[in-house]
Amino acid sequence: MISPLGDTIISDTTGVIHLPQFYILHVYITWMNVQGRYISKDTFQNT
């Protein structure tokens, strides 16, 4: 039989895996947007 504890561990692991992936993707996109703005500003200032 599958123990409730085993189910809990599987559920927690799945949640821990999926949530950070979405969060990291969001942070990555935001980071790239910020980097793009800084690069644009630096290029504009240096030119």
Secondary structure, 3 states (H helix, E strand, C coil): CCCHHHHHHHHHHHHHHHHHHHHHHHHHHHHHHHHHHHHHHHHHHHC
